[in-house]
Amino acid sequence: MTRLRNYFLTGLVIAGPIGITLYLTWSLIQWVDGWVKPFIPAVYNPDTYLPFPVPGFGLIVAFFALTLVGFFTANIAGRTLLAYGESVLGRMPLVRNLYSGLKQIFETVLSERSNTFKKAGLIEYPRQGLWAIVFVATDTKGEVSHRLSGGREYISVFLPTTPNPTSGFLLFVPRDEVIELEMSVEEAAKLVISAGLVSPEFPKKLPVKAPGKKSAKPASLEPAD
């Protein structure tokens, strides 16, 4: 029975991530197809001619459509039309705030020049002596930076919650109080989601022992007694 249980748990570990990944991928394809396919003319929709639906066709059409939109807005005529559309939205009281906020978020996240969430770090939270993983966003700017500066440099970090890292808190922390980690953001996210059960491997580097002196344990690797 022990061997049978071990076989079952091994199969669960192998099949579980694969099954969940396939399920989420299939759900995404069906969601995009459900949005895009109704706008495709029947003459171009393969579902009209085939006795079965073609999954993923709407996703392909959406990809090419977005690429085409980007191509047209890259020239002068497209930029002019886009500027006119933004000016129209700018006159709408509620829509302009929603549009400007979403546009700034998308530009920040999708910009290739952005360093958004490229590093993970540790800060003391919620009190001294307790540490939490954060994702380093950007340097703190604007009025917040002006009010907090006081001769110190602040950065904006995102403190995710466990086990759902998509929710959390925005914190403005002095740069010298953030310990940057060598692990990637993806590895840090796995650590948060698993509540500490999945920890990335890290080779512990012992300090060189000087003659006649005791080697000190690095504070970042060894807990204090």
N, C-alpha and C positions, 0 to 999 in steps of 0.2 A: 504493500500500500504506500509506503514511503517513496519507493521508486516511481510508482504511478503518479503520485502527487507532484514529484519533481518534474516528471515529463509534462504534466499538465501546466505547471507554472512556467516551464521553459517555452512551451508552445504559446502560452498567453503573452509572454514577454515579446515573442517574435511577431505573432499575428496581431496583437493589440495596436501598436503604432502604425502598422501597415494598413489595417482596416480603418482606423480613424482618419488617417491621411487620405485614403481613397474616398471615404465618405465625405469629408470636407471638400475635396477637389470636385467630386461629382455634384455636390450641392451648389458649389460656386458656378459650375458650368450650367446647371439647370436654372439657376437664378438669373444669370446673364442672358441665356436663351429666352427665358420667359419675358424679359424686358425688350430684347432686340427683335426677335422673330416677328412680332406683330407689325413692325414697321417695314419689314422686307416685303417688296411686291411678290405676289404669288408666282409670277413668271420666273423669278430668280430664286425662289425658295425650293430646295430639293424635297422638302416634305410634301410638296404638291404632287410630285411625280412618283415618289417612292412609297411603298406600302408601310414604311416604318419611319419614325422621326430620326433625323440625323443629329445626335448630340454634339455640341461644340460649334455648330455652324454659326450661331448667333455670336459666340465669343470671337470667332475669326472675323466676322463682319464688324463687330465693335472695335477690334484692334485696328483694322484697316481704316475705319471711319475716323477714329481718334488720330491716327497718323496723318490722314488727309487733312483734318482740321488743323493740326500743327503745321503742316506744309503750307496751307493757304494763309495762316496768320503770320508766317515768317516773312512774307513780302510786304511791300508798302500798302497795297490795297487791303490786305487782311488786317494789318495793324490799324489802319484808318477806320475800318469797319468795327474793329474791336473797341477802339477808343470811343467811337460814337455810341456803341452799345453800353459801355461802362458809364458814359455821361448820362445816358437815359436812366440807368439803374441808380446813379448817384442822386437823382431827384426824388427817388422813392424813399420815404422815411424809414421803414423797417427793413426793406429789402437791401438797401445799400449797406447797412451795418452787417447783415448776414453775409452778403457777397464779399465785402472787403475782408472780413475775418476769415472766411473759408479760403479766399484767394491767397492770403498771406500764409495760412497754414500749409496749403498745397505747395506754394513756392518754396517755403522753408524746408519741407520734408523731401520734396522731389528734386531740389536743386543739387546738381553734381558738385557744386563748389561748397556746399554746406557741410559742416562737421557735426550735424545734429545726431545725437545718440551714437557717436563713434567710440565713446569710452564709457566704462563703468567705474564706479568709485565707491568709497565708504565714507559715511559721515556719522557723527555721534547724534543719534536720534532714537527715542524721543527725549532722552536725558543723557547726561554725562556718564560714560561707562557702558552704554548700550550702543551698538553699531548697526547701521542699516545700509543696504545696497541702494545706490542711486545711479541714474543714467545722466551723464553730463550733457547738457543741451548746448547753450551758447554763453558768451559773456553777457552779463547783465547790462542793459542799455537803458537810455531814456531817463525819465524822472526817477525810477526806482534806483538806478545806479547813482544818480546825483544825490538822492536823499540818504543813501546808505554808505556812500564812499568813505568819508572820514579818513582818507589816506590808505584805505585797503581796497583791494580788487575783489569784486564779487562775481560769481558765476551762477547761472540758472541751472538747477538740477531737477530731475523728475524722480520722485520717490514712489516706486510701484508698490502695490499691495499684493499680498499672497492670498489665494493662488491666482488671482486675476491681475496680471501686470498692466492691463489697459486702463485701470483706474489707479489713482494715486494723488500725490500732492506736488505742487510746484513750490520749490524752496529756493531762496536766494542765500547762498552760503559764501563766506570768504574763501577765496581760492586756496589759501594756505591751510584751511581746515578740512579739505577734501583729499583723501588718500586715493590716488588713481591706481586701478587694478590692471594687471597684465591680461586678465581674461577678456574675451570679447563680449560685446553686448549680448550676443545670442547665448553665450555660456552663462552670463549673469542672469538672463531671463529664465533659463532652465533652472537655475538655482532658486530663483524666486518662486516660479510656478510649482516646483516640487517641494517647497517648504524646507529646503536644505538637504533633501534626500539625494539629489543629483548634483554632485560637486565636481567641477572640472579638475583634472590632474594638474598639479603644480609641483615641480621639483624643488624641494627645500634646499636652499644654498646656505651652508654653515659658514660663519665668519672665519677668517684665517686667524689661528691662535698665535698671538705674539709671544716671544720667549719671555718667560717670567711673569706673564700676565694671564689672568683668566679671561676667556673669551666671553663677551657679553651676548646674551641672546637677543636677536633682533625683535623689537617690539611688534613689528608687523607680521611676524611669522609664529612667534611663540607666545602663548598667553602668560601674563604675569602671575606669580604665585601669591 
